[in-house]
Amino acid sequence: MREKLTAVQMGSMEGSPTMAAPMKYPLELRERAVAMYRSADPKPVIRQLARDLGVHHEALRNWIRQDEADRGERGDQLTSAEKEELVALRKEVRDLRRANEVLRTASAFFAAQLDPTRPR
């Protein structure tokens, strides 16, 4: 008997598990919000500025921290370029490990074919 899936269940099945979640806020809003924070003097309370912009305060706090890292003002966080490079390198390592496993399996198979005295 087939069960009907809810929209939430169907949404969780879409895409690959490594696919990034869609951005909730447009990039333009992010840039404008960070620019507003940086240009204000004295610095506004992030929670209040976020409420005025209609975004979650932790989202705004993360955008500001990332902007500071990208500008070299923070040493405790990776820059956007470093994050992109890290993602690309992890993908490359995953692909190379997969290729090595295929080569290892193929090597064992062909070695067994060439040397019939070798135990299998």
MDAnalysis code that builds the backbone (N, CA, C; Angstrom):
import MDAnalysis as mda
import numpy as np

u = mda.Universe.empty(360, n_residues=120, atom_resindex=np.repeat(np.arange(120), 3), trajectory=True)
u.add_TopologyAttr("name", ["N", "CA", "C"] * 120)
u.add_TopologyAttr("resid", np.arange(1, 121))
u.add_TopologyAttr("resname", ["MET", "ARG", "GLU", "LYS", "LEU", "THR", "ALA", "VAL", "GLN", "MET", "GLY", "SER", "MET", "GLU", "GLY", "SER", "PRO", "THR", "MET", "ALA", "ALA", "PRO", "MET", "LYS", "TYR", "PRO", "LEU", "GLU", "LEU", "ARG", "GLU", "ARG", "ALA", "VAL", "ALA", "MET", "TYR", "ARG", "SER", "ALA", "ASP", "PRO", "LYS", "PRO", "VAL", "ILE", "ARG", "GLN", "LEU", "ALA", "ARG", "ASP", "LEU", "GLY", "VAL", "HIS", "HIS", "GLU", "ALA", "LEU", "ARG", "ASN", "TRP", "ILE", "ARG", "GLN", "ASP", "GLU", "ALA", "ASP", "ARG", "GLY", "GLU", "ARG", "GLY", "ASP", "GLN", "LEU", "THR", "SER", "ALA", "GLU", "LYS", "GLU", "GLU", "LEU", "VAL", "ALA", "LEU", "ARG", "LYS", "GLU", "VAL", "ARG", "ASP", "LEU", "ARG", "ARG", "ALA", "ASN", "GLU", "VAL", "LEU", "ARG", "THR", "ALA", "SER", "ALA", "PHE", "PHE", "ALA", "ALA", "GLN", "LEU", "ASP", "PRO", "THR", "ARG", "PRO", "ARG"])
u.atoms.positions = np.array([
    [0.834, -1.171, 0.000],
    [0.000, 0.000, 0.000],
    [0.884, 1.240, 0.000],
    [0.610, 2.153, -0.890],
    [1.403, 3.373, -0.999],
    [0.873, 4.438, -0.060],
    [1.806, 5.109, 0.595],
    [1.434, 6.194, 1.494],
    [1.640, 7.514, 0.792],
    [0.815, 8.477, 1.120],
    [0.991, 9.808, 0.555],
    [2.057, 10.535, 1.367],
    [2.925, 11.225, 0.655],
    [3.987, 11.973, 1.316],
    [3.544, 13.406, 1.540],
    [3.922, 13.961, 2.656],
    [3.632, 15.358, 2.919],
    [4.607, 16.235, 2.139],
    [4.312, 17.512, 2.045],
    [5.186, 18.444, 1.333],
    [6.557, 18.511, 1.983],
    [6.608, 18.406, 3.307],
    [7.891, 18.445, 4.015],
    [8.721, 17.221, 3.664],
    [8.080, 16.053, 3.631],
    [8.796, 14.834, 3.293],
    [9.288, 14.874, 1.859],
    [8.482, 15.389, 0.954],
    [8.895, 15.477, -0.445],
    [10.042, 16.462, -0.604],
    [9.993, 17.561, 0.137],
    [11.057, 18.551, 0.064],
    [12.372, 18.020, 0.573],
    [12.317, 17.115, 1.562],
    [13.550, 16.569, 2.108],
    [14.179, 15.560, 1.164],
    [13.406, 15.041, 0.194],
    [13.935, 14.063, -0.745],
    [14.559, 14.736, -1.960],
    [14.260, 16.000, -2.198],
    [14.765, 16.688, -3.374],
    [16.224, 17.042, -3.206],
    [16.984, 16.991, -4.314],
    [18.374, 17.406, -4.311],
    [19.261, 16.421, -3.571],
    [20.549, 16.665, -3.681],
    [21.506, 15.794, -3.019],
    [21.721, 16.274, -1.588],
    [22.208, 15.408, -0.710],
    [22.418, 15.816, 0.674],
    [23.518, 16.867, 0.827],
    [24.378, 17.028, -0.176],
    [25.447, 18.017, -0.074],
    [25.049, 19.358, -0.674],
    [23.845, 19.454, -1.178],
    [23.393, 20.686, -1.808],
    [23.114, 21.742, -0.738],
    [23.579, 22.952, -0.966],
    [23.408, 24.021, 0.000],
    [21.950, 24.477, 0.027],
    [21.533, 24.940, 1.187],
    [20.180, 25.445, 1.329],
    [20.043, 26.755, 0.565],
    [18.867, 27.038, 0.035],
    [18.689, 28.297, -0.684],
    [18.803, 29.483, 0.276],
    [19.251, 30.607, -0.254],
    [19.424, 31.789, 0.577],
    [18.055, 32.367, 0.915],
    [17.841, 32.646, 2.191],
    [16.563, 33.170, 2.633],
    [16.434, 34.649, 2.289],
    [17.531, 35.360, 2.369],
    [17.517, 36.791, 2.116],
    [18.303, 37.086, 0.839],
    [17.821, 38.025, 0.025],
    [18.551, 38.365, -1.204],
    [19.927, 38.962, -0.897],
    [20.852, 38.742, -1.811],
    [22.213, 39.234, -1.638],
    [22.239, 40.761, -1.506],
    [21.385, 41.439, -2.259],
    [21.344, 42.903, -2.197],
    [20.961, 43.379, -0.793],
    [20.003, 42.713, -0.162],
    [19.601, 43.072, 1.194],
    [20.758, 42.868, 2.156],
    [21.476, 41.772, 2.000],
    [22.624, 41.502, 2.861],
    [23.654, 42.619, 2.747],
    [23.987, 42.967, 1.491],
    [25.005, 43.998, 1.274],
    [24.571, 45.349, 1.827],
    [23.308, 45.699, 1.601],
    [22.804, 46.987, 2.095],
    [22.772, 47.017, 3.618],
    [22.384, 45.905, 4.245],
    [22.319, 45.852, 5.704],
    [23.708, 46.022, 6.312],
    [24.693, 45.337, 5.746],
    [26.072, 45.457, 6.255],
    [26.584, 46.873, 6.030],
    [26.291, 47.445, 4.870],
    [26.729, 48.814, 4.586],
    [26.089, 49.802, 5.562],
    [24.826, 49.586, 5.881],
    [24.153, 50.462, 6.852],
    [24.828, 50.369, 8.211],
    [25.157, 49.171, 8.629],
    [25.802, 48.980, 9.925],
    [27.180, 49.639, 9.938],
    [27.942, 49.425, 8.877],
    [29.313, 49.959, 8.831],
    [29.328, 51.483, 8.776],
    [28.342, 52.086, 8.104],
    [28.356, 53.539, 7.940],
    [27.781, 54.278, 9.144],
    [27.082, 53.574, 10.012],
    [26.470, 54.222, 11.172],
    [27.521, 54.574, 12.214],
    [27.316, 55.747, 12.825],
    [28.206, 56.165, 13.894],
    [27.373, 56.849, 14.960],
    [27.251, 56.397, 16.134],
    [27.843, 55.196, 16.703],
    [27.172, 53.935, 16.150],
    [27.840, 52.809, 16.334],
    [27.325, 51.557, 15.803],
    [25.977, 51.232, 16.439],
    [24.995, 50.893, 15.608],
    [23.679, 50.569, 16.167],
    [23.674, 49.189, 16.820],
    [22.685, 48.971, 17.638],
    [22.493, 47.650, 18.239],
    [22.011, 46.731, 17.116],
    [22.701, 45.624, 16.941],
    [22.405, 44.724, 15.826],
    [20.966, 44.232, 15.892],
    [20.504, 43.901, 17.074],
    [19.137, 43.393, 17.230],
    [18.105, 44.422, 16.752],
    [18.321, 45.687, 17.082],
    [17.384, 46.733, 16.670],
    [17.458, 46.978, 15.166],
    [18.665, 47.037, 14.615],
    [18.824, 47.238, 13.176],
    [18.189, 46.083, 12.404],
    [18.372, 44.871, 12.887],
    [17.774, 43.705, 12.233],
    [16.256, 43.797, 12.266],
    [15.700, 44.214, 13.402],
    [14.247, 44.364, 13.509],
    [13.757, 45.412, 12.514],
    [14.490, 46.524, 12.388],
    [14.100, 47.582, 11.443],
    [14.141, 47.100, 9.999],
    [15.093, 46.214, 9.687],
    [15.236, 45.706, 8.321],
    [14.345, 44.493, 8.044],
    [13.798, 43.907, 9.095],
    [12.939, 42.741, 8.926],
    [13.709, 41.451, 8.709],
    [14.908, 41.363, 9.297],
    [15.711, 40.143, 9.197],
    [15.988, 39.642, 10.609],
    [16.413, 38.401, 10.699],
    [16.742, 37.831, 12.001],
    [18.072, 38.424, 12.470],
    [18.151, 38.731, 13.765],
    [19.349, 39.397, 14.286],
    [20.603, 38.539, 14.149],
    [20.484, 37.223, 14.281],
    [21.664, 36.369, 14.129],
    [22.135, 36.329, 12.683],
    [21.199, 36.428, 11.737],
    [21.581, 36.482, 10.327],
    [22.408, 37.750, 10.076],
    [21.912, 38.877, 10.562],
    [22.640, 40.141, 10.390],
    [23.998, 40.073, 11.080],
    [24.053, 39.506, 12.264],
    [25.322, 39.393, 12.996],
    [26.324, 38.559, 12.186],
    [25.845, 37.465, 11.595],
    [26.725, 36.620, 10.776],
    [27.199, 37.358, 9.524],
    [26.327, 38.127, 8.897],
    [26.723, 38.892, 7.698],
    [27.806, 39.896, 8.050],
    [27.641, 40.565, 9.186],
    [28.624, 41.570, 9.615],
    [29.962, 40.891, 9.921],
    [29.921, 39.772, 10.626],
    [31.161, 39.047, 10.948],
    [31.866, 38.579, 9.683],
    [31.098, 38.082, 8.695],
    [31.700, 37.616, 7.452],
    [32.310, 38.787, 6.685],
    [31.641, 39.924, 6.684],
    [32.182, 41.109, 6.013],
    [33.487, 41.553, 6.680],
    [33.512, 41.519, 7.997],
    [34.736, 41.880, 8.713],
    [35.866, 40.907, 8.385],
    [35.559, 39.623, 8.277],
    [36.576, 38.628, 7.916],
    [37.076, 38.873, 6.496],
    [36.160, 39.186, 5.575],
    [36.551, 39.443, 4.192],
    [37.435, 40.689, 4.074],
    [37.245, 41.636, 4.965],
    [38.049, 42.860, 4.951],
    [39.353, 42.705, 5.733],
    [39.551, 41.559, 6.349],
    [40.775, 41.317, 7.108],
    [40.737, 41.870, 8.516],
    [39.571, 42.234, 8.996],
    [39.436, 42.789, 10.335],
    [39.262, 41.714, 11.398],
    [39.001, 40.481, 10.977],
    [38.818, 39.367, 11.910],
    [39.769, 38.257, 11.514],
    [40.451, 37.713, 12.479],
    [41.357, 36.617, 12.198],
    [40.794, 35.267, 12.618],
    [39.638, 35.292, 13.279],
    [39.065, 34.054, 13.814],
    [38.081, 33.379, 12.866],
    [37.941, 33.906, 11.655],
    [36.957, 33.368, 10.721],
    [37.548, 33.344, 9.322],
    [37.174, 32.344, 8.525],
    [37.644, 32.254, 7.142],
    [36.971, 33.307, 6.285],
    [37.710, 33.808, 5.296],
    [37.109, 34.737, 4.342],
    [36.237, 33.945, 3.377],
    [35.417, 34.647, 2.608],
    [34.547, 33.985, 1.633],
    [35.368, 33.221, 0.607],
    [36.479, 33.811, 0.169],
    [37.338, 33.145, -0.814],
    [37.941, 31.870, -0.228],
    [38.348, 31.930, 1.029],
    [38.907, 30.743, 1.679],
    [37.851, 29.651, 1.839],
    [36.624, 30.051, 2.143],
    [35.537, 29.074, 2.268],
    [35.264, 28.389, 0.933],
    [35.249, 29.180, -0.143],
    [35.025, 28.608, -1.473],
    [36.151, 27.646, -1.845],
    [37.380, 28.039, -1.537],
    [38.524, 27.176, -1.830],
    [38.448, 25.888, -1.019],
    [38.055, 25.989, 0.244],
    [37.921, 24.814, 1.096],
    [36.876, 23.843, 0.545],
    [35.747, 24.377, 0.088],
    [34.706, 23.529, -0.510],
    [35.246, 22.827, -1.748],
    [35.953, 23.575, -2.610],
    [36.498, 22.983, -3.834],
    [37.540, 21.909, -3.509],
    [38.390, 22.168, -2.526],
    [39.416, 21.192, -2.152],
    [38.805, 19.935, -1.534],
    [37.770, 20.109, -0.728],
    [37.106, 18.932, -0.149],
    [36.454, 18.087, -1.236],
    [35.872, 18.745, -2.239],
    [35.266, 18.021, -3.360],
    [36.347, 17.263, -4.130],
    [37.478, 17.911, -4.357],
    [38.579, 17.271, -5.070],
    [39.105, 16.059, -4.295],
    [39.259, 16.196, -2.995],
    [39.725, 15.080, -2.167],
    [38.735, 13.924, -2.233],
    [37.433, 14.237, -2.159],
    [36.411, 13.199, -2.240],
    [36.483, 12.465, -3.577],
    [36.638, 13.224, -4.666],
    [36.741, 12.621, -6.001],
    [38.007, 11.774, -6.136],
    [39.115, 12.256, -5.603],
    [40.367, 11.502, -5.678],
    [40.305, 10.217, -4.853],
    [39.666, 10.289, -3.697],
    [39.515, 9.077, -2.883],
    [38.654, 8.045, -3.607],
    [37.597, 8.531, -4.261],
    [36.740, 7.628, -5.024],
    [37.522, 6.994, -6.176],
    [38.318, 7.801, -6.882],
    [39.123, 7.285, -7.989],
    [40.161, 6.288, -7.487],
    [40.789, 6.566, -6.345],
    [41.763, 5.633, -5.775],
    [41.118, 4.307, -5.417],
    [39.913, 4.346, -4.889],
    [39.214, 3.108, -4.542],
    [38.916, 2.294, -5.798],
    [38.498, 2.948, -6.866],
    [38.244, 2.252, -8.133],
    [39.539, 1.646, -8.660],
    [40.622, 2.391, -8.623],
    [41.914, 1.878, -9.102],
    [42.411, 0.720, -8.241],
    [42.220, 0.814, -6.941],
    [42.633, -0.259, -6.041],
    [41.856, -1.547, -6.350],
    [40.560, -1.406, -6.564],
    [39.726, -2.572, -6.888],
    [40.115, -3.160, -8.238],
    [40.326, -2.288, -9.224],
    [40.714, -2.763, -10.560],
    [42.080, -3.434, -10.518],
    [42.992, -2.875, -9.764],
    [44.332, -3.449, -9.639],
    [44.260, -4.852, -9.038],
    [43.474, -5.022, -8.006],
    [43.330, -6.334, -7.385],
    [42.696, -7.326, -8.354],
    [41.716, -6.871, -9.112],
    [41.053, -7.751, -10.072],
    [42.026, -8.221, -11.148],
    [42.772, -7.277, -11.742],
    [43.698, -7.646, -12.813],
    [44.886, -8.447, -12.294],
    [45.323, -8.187, -11.081],
    [46.411, -8.973, -10.495],
    [45.968, -10.421, -10.326],
    [44.744, -10.626, -9.935],
    [44.222, -11.987, -9.782],
    [44.116, -12.689, -11.127],
    [43.796, -11.948, -12.172],
    [43.685, -12.530, -13.510],
    [45.051, -12.918, -14.073],
    [46.071, -12.149, -13.776],
    [47.407, -12.390, -14.328],
    [48.181, -13.466, -13.570],
    [47.882, -13.641, -12.301],
    [48.627, -14.607, -11.479],
    [47.636, -15.635, -10.909],
    [47.414, -16.723, -11.645],
    [46.416, -17.689, -11.186],
    [46.833, -18.421, -9.903],
    [48.109, -18.405, -9.543],
    [48.552, -19.084, -8.323],
    [48.266, -18.265, -7.080],
    [47.968, -17.019, -7.259],
    [47.677, -16.123, -6.123],
    [46.310, -16.482, -5.535],
    [46.253, -16.620, -4.220],
    [44.953, -16.962, -3.610],
    [43.965, -15.800, -3.755],
    [42.711, -16.179, -3.935],
    [41.686, -15.137, -4.114],
    [40.921, -14.892, -2.858],
])
